[in-house]
Amino acid sequence: MGRSWCFVATALAFAVFGIGAVAANVLYFLPVRVLAPRGATPLRLARAGIRVGFRAFLQLLATLGVVKLDIDREGLARLGKGGAVIVANHPTLLDVLVLLAYVEQAGCVVKESLWRNPFVAIALG
């Protein structure tokens, strides 16, 4: 992949992430917080939405050639058992996306500024 394409694909990915986050907040996360079905856990529904959205975004990144993901399905199944603390070896936004996309009941410790970020704040809260 050439440098020019990498730049364009990365810029496109950032744009899709921002637009997708706003759309997801308005069309999914806000309604989930307000209209969650009786007996449903809004947090569980929000995490499911995050998993679906992040998996789709990671698939887009892979399709564009920005990243190559090699998911260890056996290791992933062990993570789903619960009671694990997972620490990314170099915590970037991409590490968090991968973890939240593939670990069913994941929660993250995030820096305070993300709570004020309009693209992610509704999903976090």
C-alpha positions as CSV (number, residue, x, y, z in Angstrom):
1,M,0.0,0.0,0.0
2,G,1.4,3.4,-1.0
3,R,1.9,6.3,1.3
4,S,-0.7,8.4,-0.4
5,W,-3.3,5.6,-0.1
6,C,-2.4,5.1,3.5
7,F,-2.9,8.8,4.3
8,V,-6.3,8.9,2.4
9,A,-7.5,5.7,4.0
10,T,-6.5,6.9,7.5
11,A,-8.2,10.2,7.0
12,L,-11.3,8.4,5.7
13,A,-11.3,6.1,8.7
14,F,-11.1,9.1,11.1
15,A,-14.0,10.7,9.3
16,V,-16.1,7.5,9.4
17,F,-15.3,7.1,13.1
18,G,-16.4,10.7,13.9
19,I,-19.6,10.6,11.8
20,G,-20.4,7.1,12.9
21,A,-20.0,8.0,16.6
22,V,-22.4,10.9,16.3
23,A,-24.9,8.8,14.3
24,A,-24.6,6.0,16.9
25,N,-25.1,8.4,19.8
26,V,-28.2,9.9,18.3
27,L,-29.7,6.8,16.7
28,Y,-28.8,4.1,19.2
29,F,-27.2,5.1,22.5
30,L,-29.5,8.0,23.4
31,P,-32.6,5.9,22.6
32,V,-31.2,3.0,24.6
33,R,-30.7,5.2,27.6
34,V,-34.2,6.7,27.4
35,L,-36.3,3.8,25.9
36,A,-34.6,0.6,27.2
37,P,-37.2,-2.2,27.2
38,R,-38.5,-3.2,30.6
39,G,-36.2,-5.7,32.2
40,A,-33.4,-4.9,29.8
41,T,-30.1,-3.5,31.1
42,P,-29.2,-0.3,29.2
43,L,-25.5,-1.0,29.9
44,R,-25.8,-4.5,28.3
45,L,-27.5,-3.0,25.3
46,A,-25.0,-0.2,25.0
47,R,-22.1,-2.7,25.2
48,A,-23.7,-4.8,22.5
49,G,-24.0,-1.7,20.3
50,I,-20.4,-0.8,20.9
51,R,-19.3,-4.4,20.0
52,V,-21.2,-4.3,16.7
53,G,-20.1,-0.8,15.7
54,F,-16.5,-1.4,16.6
55,R,-16.4,-4.7,14.7
56,A,-17.8,-3.0,11.7
57,F,-15.3,-0.2,12.0
58,L,-12.4,-2.7,12.4
59,Q,-13.6,-4.5,9.3
60,L,-13.6,-1.2,7.4
61,L,-10.0,-0.6,8.5
62,A,-9.0,-4.0,7.4
63,T,-10.8,-3.6,4.0
64,L,-9.1,-0.3,3.5
65,G,-5.7,-1.9,4.3
66,V,-5.1,0.4,7.3
67,V,-4.7,-2.5,9.7
68,K,-4.4,-6.3,9.6
69,L,-6.0,-8.1,12.5
70,D,-5.2,-11.6,13.4
71,I,-7.7,-12.7,16.1
72,D,-6.8,-15.8,18.2
73,R,-10.3,-17.3,18.6
74,E,-9.2,-19.8,21.3
75,G,-7.6,-17.0,23.4
76,L,-10.6,-14.9,22.8
77,A,-12.9,-17.6,24.1
78,R,-10.9,-17.8,27.3
79,L,-11.3,-14.0,27.8
80,G,-15.1,-14.4,27.6
81,K,-15.1,-16.5,30.8
82,G,-15.0,-13.4,33.0
83,G,-12.9,-12.3,35.9
84,A,-10.0,-11.2,33.8
85,V,-8.1,-7.9,33.7
86,I,-6.9,-7.1,30.3
87,V,-4.2,-4.5,29.8
88,A,-3.2,-3.3,26.4
89,N,0.5,-3.3,25.8
90,H,0.4,0.1,24.2
91,P,-2.9,1.8,25.0
92,T,-4.1,3.6,21.9
93,L,-7.6,4.1,20.6
94,L,-7.1,1.1,18.3
95,D,-6.3,-1.2,21.2
96,V,-9.5,-0.1,23.0
97,L,-11.5,-0.6,19.8
98,V,-10.3,-4.2,19.4
99,L,-10.8,-5.1,23.1
100,L,-14.3,-3.6,23.2
101,A,-15.2,-5.2,19.8
102,Y,-14.3,-8.7,20.9
103,V,-14.7,-8.9,24.7
104,E,-18.4,-9.2,25.5
105,Q,-18.6,-7.6,29.0
106,A,-15.6,-5.3,28.8
107,G,-15.3,-2.0,30.6
108,C,-12.5,0.5,30.2
109,V,-10.6,2.9,32.3
110,V,-10.4,6.0,30.1
111,K,-8.9,9.4,30.5
112,E,-11.1,12.1,31.8
113,S,-11.1,14.1,28.5
114,L,-13.1,11.4,26.8
115,W,-16.1,12.1,29.0
116,R,-16.2,15.6,27.4
117,N,-15.7,14.3,23.9
118,P,-19.0,14.7,22.0
119,F,-18.1,11.8,19.7
120,V,-17.9,9.2,22.5
121,A,-19.4,10.7,25.7
122,I,-23.0,9.4,25.3
123,A,-21.8,5.9,24.7
124,L,-19.6,6.1,27.8
125,G,-22.2,7.5,30.1
